[in-house]
Amino acid sequence: MFAASVVPQERRILTAIPGPRSQQLMARKKSVVADGVATALPIFAASAGGGILEDVDGNRLIDLGSGLGVTVVGNAAEAVVRRLSAQATRFTHTAFSVTPYEGYIEVCEALAELTPGDHAKKSALFNSGAEAVENAVKIARAYTKRQAVVVFDHGYHGRTNLTMALTAKNMPYKHGFGPFAPEVYRVPVAYGYRWPTGAENAGPEAAAQAIDQISKQVGAENVAAIIIEPVLGEGGVIEPAKGFLPAIRQFAADNGIVFVADEIQSGFCRTGQWFACEDEGIVPDLITTAKGIAGGLPLAAVTGCAEIMDAAHAGGLGGTYGGNPVACAGALGAIETMKEFDLNARAKRIEAIMKARLGAMAEKFDIIGDVRGRGAMIAIELVKDRATKEPNPEGASALAAACHQKGALVLVTGTYGNVLRLLPPLVIGEDLLNEGLDVLHEALDGHV
């Protein structure tokens, strides 16, 4: 179905994890790389493609993490490599703000086509998700002439000073790095699994609470932007309960507030739709993208209503590397791949496989409190007791470590550090995906 990968699509464990060569490189890392730059799995990559990551010791791990959700189209996808290679031979940089180039415009045209809504849209390109979110705030403030920004419990938006303020979780993202940017206000989100009166009530009750807090504590007339991830990734792959997003979006529209969908992790086919906000028909004023946009190259975007996007003065948006020509070429290759192989349908197929397998595991292992997510953005929340739902971060860490030793790369996430997140590349073979889930089942068998 997909172009053949140069990396054999087979799990193979030749050494302990990490192996001797990775251990040598980790010692070199320790001597020259700041300790604050941590790694989830101390192996060093040698090559990757399809659903496999091969390390410098020759071990091949099943990739259920996609480099934090980035390699939607797989590593070194043919169209990505073809386009970026051709661009790199022509020129690698001019700065769009100095001497522009067509690739930047082509990416913006694609974003106007693919993002929700049929209104006139414009985009600005940046380097990272945090940079995109920060610029969305700038644009919203310029447009509304207001200052306050509303975000949500369990949300993650980046590591810059402003986006740390927007992010909910203290450790490791914010601890010791303050003071943070002012005029940021946090309100409840409809976390169905942990909503006190039950998941069936979470949508309307959380929306009512959030709107009440905004109205009374901030004042709707002071709010420039409401920013939310349609699926909250770092917070634990939380799908806001049905009805929550439409209510918040309507409140924003009724009060002249710019509604920003942060689709940095959930966008570009990851959830089985081009963008996760489409699930409930949400058309945001602005949408931020990164991660899956460019097949692994650093690129991000803010896309939205042309009138809002044009609120910033000339020269107010940009940056030396924003919309780099090679990264733009990679984005066009990634989008080509998504369309050619219908990766939205592929994500839905991956969801069906993972939810069936994980659901069966939840019936067997009481440590699994919840199975959730959409498309190829699926998670299990681990608890110490299903009745109390006490988070089990120790179990999550142990389970991830066991999977790594057996050759499956998985990610631990969540506000409480108790969620195992599965973000496979959408081009992973079904046999390999099932084998990765077999590894998870074996790890649960041995550690629960």
N, C-alpha and C positions, 0 to 999 in steps of 0.2 A: 504493500500500500504506500509506504513512505520510501523516500530515497534511502539506499543502503548506507549505513554508518561505517566508517573506517574502523570503529571499535567493535569487536565481536560482542554480540548481544547475549552474553552469558555471564552469570555470576561466577566468580572464581576467587577463592581465598588461598593464597600461597604462604602467607606469613601471619604472625599475630598482627592485630590492628592496634596501634600503628606498627608498620614494619621498620626494619633497620634504616632504610634510606629516609623514610619520613621522620624517624627519630633524629637522624643527623640534621635534617633541614629544620626541625623544630628547635634544636639547640642553636642553630644559626639565627633563627627568628628571635629567640630569647635575647641574643646579644645585640641586635640592631633594631628590632621592631618594638615600639612602645607596648608595655604590658596591657594598656587599655584596649588594644586591638586583639580581641580574643577569638578563638576558633571553637566551633561546636564539636568538630571531629578532627583530631590532629593527624590527618593524612594529607599528603601533598599530591595534587592532581597532576597527571601526566598527559591524559587525553580524555575526551568525553564525547558521547554522541548517542542518539536514540535515548534509551533508558539506562545507560551504563556510564559510570565514572570509573576510570582506571587510574590507580595511583602509581607513584614512582617505584613501588616494590612489585608491581605487576598484579596487585589485587584488583578485582573488578567488582564494584559495588552497584547494586540496583539503586538508581537515583530516584528517591521519592521526595526530593526537596527542591529540585530545579534551581539551585543557587538562590534560595529565598524567593522562589516563585518567578524567576526571571526567564528561564529557558523554556518558555511555552512551546516554541517550535523545535526544541531540542538544541543541543550544542552543535555549533558549526553546521547549521542547516544549509543545504546546497544553495538556495536562493540568496540567503544572507551572505554567505562567503563569496558567491559570484558577484553580487552587486557591490559589496564593500571593497573587494579586491580591485574591481574595475575603477571604482572611485579613487582608491588609494594610489593608483598609478597616474591619475590625472592631477590631483592635489589633495592634501590632507587638511589644510586649514587656510582660511583667509580672514575669518571673523565676519559673520553675516552683517554685523553693524558697520563694517568697513567696506567690504566688497561682497555683495550677496551672490547667491548661487541658486540654481533651479531646484536642487534636491530639497532644500528647506521648504520651498513653496509646495512641492509635491507631497511632502509629509503633511503639511497643513491642509491641503486639498483632501487627502485621504481621511484625516481626522474629521473634517467637516462632513464628509460622506458617512463615516461609520458611527459617529457619536449620536446619541438619541436626539430626536427633534428635527423638524424640517425647516426651522428658522435659519436666517442668515447667521453664519458662524465664522469666527476667526480664531487663530491660535498664536501662541508664542512658545518657542522651544527653549528648553533649559537642559541641565546636566543630570539632575537627580530628582527623586520624588519630593524630598524636603524642599528643594529649591522651587519646584512647581507649586507646592502648597503655599509657601511663603509669598510667591508672586500672585497667587490667587487672592490672598488676603490684601495685598497691595492694590490689586485691581478693584476688588470689592469696596475698599475704603475710598479709592478715588471716585468710584461711581456713585456711592451712596452719600459721601461726605460724612460718614459716621465712623466710629472707632471700634466698638465692641465686637468680639468674635465669640460665637457659641460653639462648643464642642461637646463630646459625650464621654460618659464613663466607658472605660475599656478601650478607648480610641488610641490609635498610634498614627502620628503624622510626620515624624522625622526627628533629627538630632541637632539641627541648628537652634539658635537661642529661641526664636519665635516658635518653631515647631516642637521644641521640647516643652514649651508652655502649653501647646495644644495637646500634647501627648499625656495620657492619663497615668501611665505606670512609672513609678519612681526609679526602681532598680531594674536594669542597669542604665536606663536611658537618661535620667535626670539627676541622680544622686550626686550632690556636691557641686553641681554646675550652675547654681543660681547666682544672682537673682534673674528671674525670667521676665519676658516681655509682659507688660500690663494689658489690661482690658481683654482678658481671656476668661470665659465663664463656662463651667462644666455642668451638664445636666444629665439626668438618667437616660439610659438606653434600654430598649426592650429585650433584655437577656432572658429568653424564655425559660431555659433550664433552671435558672436561679431566681425567677421572679416569685416574690413571696406568695401571691395568690394563684399561682399556676400559669403555665405557658399560654393557656387559652385567653387569659386576661392581660397578658403582658403588653400587647400592642396598644390598645386604647388607654390602659392605665398609665403606662410609661409616657405615652404622648401627652396625656393630660398633665402629668406631673412636670414634664419638661417645659411645656408651654406656660404652665402656671409660674414656674421658677423664672423663666425668661421675662415674662410680663411683669412680675412683681419685684424681682431682684435686679434686673438689668434695665428693663424698659424696651419694648420692641422697637420703639422709635430711635433707640441708640445703637441697634445692632446692624453692623455692616454685612456680616456673613454668618451663616450656619454651615459648619463643615462636618460631614459624616462619611464614614466608609459604608457602602451598602452591604458589605460583609466585612466585619471587623477582624482583620487578619491576626495581627500581633496580640490582640486582646483575647484570642482563643477561637478564631473562626466562628464568630458569633453572627448568626443571621438575625437581624432585628425581627421580632415577631410581626406577623402580617398586620397591616394597617398602620404601623408606626411611621414608616417612611412617608407614605402619602399624607398623613396628618401633619407631619413636620414640614413637608414640602408646601402644603397648602397654607400653613401658618406663615411661612416665609413669603409666599406670593402675596398674601393678604396685607402684609406689613412692609413691603418694599425691601425685604432682606434678600441678599444674594445667597441662593442655595448652591452649595459646592459639594459635588459628589467626589470623594477621594477614591478613585478607582485604580490607585497605583498597584495594588496587589490583585484586585479582583477583575481588572480589565483585560481586554484582548483575549477573549474566548475562555478564560480560566474557569468561569462558572457555567459554561454552556451557552452563554450569550456574549455578544461583543462586549457588553458592559453589564455588570450585575444589577444596576439600578433599573434596567429594562424589565426585571422580573415583576415589578408592580407598576410598570408603566411610568416611572419617574423620568421626567425630562428636567435635568438640572440647568441652572443658569450657567454654571461653570463646571467643568470636569477636569480633574487632574489625573495624568497618566505617567507611567514610567515602566519599570520592571519589564513586562513582556513586550513592550513596544518595539524593541530593536534587536531582538535575538541575542542579547548579552552585551550590547554596546551601551555606553552611558548616554541616555537620552531621556528627556521628560518633556511634558507639554501641559499647558493650560489651554483648554478649548472652551468656547462658549459663545453666548449671544454677542453678535458683532458690536452692538451698542455698548454693552458692558465692557467688552475687551478693549474698545477704543477709548475708554475713560482715562487711561493712563496717558500722560503727555509724551510726546516724541522724545525718545532717549530714556524714558523712565523704566523700560523693560529691556532686558538683554543680558549680556555677559560675554566674556571673551570666547568661551568655548560653546555657548549655548547653541544647539542645532548644528553641531559639528558635521561637516559634509560626509565623512565616513560613517558616522552614526546614523545620519539620515538615510544613507544608502542601505545600511543594515535594517532600518525600520521598514523601508519599502520592500526589502527581501522577506522580512518577517511577515508583513501583511500579505504579500503574495503567497507565502506558504500557508497562512491561515485560511485564505480563500480557496486555494487549489485543493487542499486536503479536507476542507470543511471541518476545521478543528472545533467548532462549536458542537457539532454532532459527536465528534470524538470525545469531547469533554463529558457529554451526557452519557456516553457508553462507559467511560471510566467511572463516573458516578454510580451507575447501576452495578458495576462489578464491585466497587469498593463498599458501597452501602450494604449489599447483600452479604459480603464476607464479614464485614465489621459488625453487622447486626447479629450474625451467628456467633461471633466471638463475644458480643455483649451478653448473649443468653447464657454463655458458658462461664464467663469471668465477671464476678461481681465488682471488680475494680473499675470496670467501664460503666460510668454513670450516664453518658450521653454519646450518641453518634450523630454528627450533624455536618452541614455544609452543602455546597452545590458544585456540580461539575467535578473538576479535578482540584477542588479546594475543600478537602474533607478532613475532619478531625474527630478524635475520641477524647472525651474529658474523663480523667481518672480521679476516683474518689476513694476515701478510706471506708466510707459507709454510705450505702445508697439512700438510706433513710435520712441521714443528716446532710448528705452531699458535701461532707468535709473534703476540701481539696487534698489531693495526694501528689504533691510535687516530687517527693522522693521516689514514688512509683514510676512517675513519668521519666525521671532521669535514669533510673535503673533499666527501664524498658528500652529507652533509646540506646543506652550503652550496649545492651544485649543485642539489639538489632544491628548496631554498627559492627560488633564482633562477628556476627553471622553474615554480614555482607549486604545490609540494606540501610541506606542513608535516610533517616527520618529526623524531624525537627521537633523540639520541645518549645512550647509557646504558652501564652495565656497570662492574664493578670496575676494568677496564683501559681504560675509555673507548672500547671498540672494537665496540660493539654498536649497531646501528640498530634502534630499536624502533618498531613500528607499532601504534597504538591507535586505530583509527578509531571514530567514533560508530557504534553498531549500526544507526542509521537511514540510513546512507550508501547511496546508490543504487549498484547494481552497475556501471553504466557509469562512474560517477564513481570508484569504487574501482579499476576496471581502468585508468582514465586515470591515476590516481595511481601505480599500479604501472608504467605506461608511462613516466611521468616518472622513476621510479627506474631503470628499465632504460636510459633515455637517459643518465642521469647516470653510471651504471656504464660505459656505452659511451664516454663522453667523458673519464672520469677514472681508468680502470684500464688 
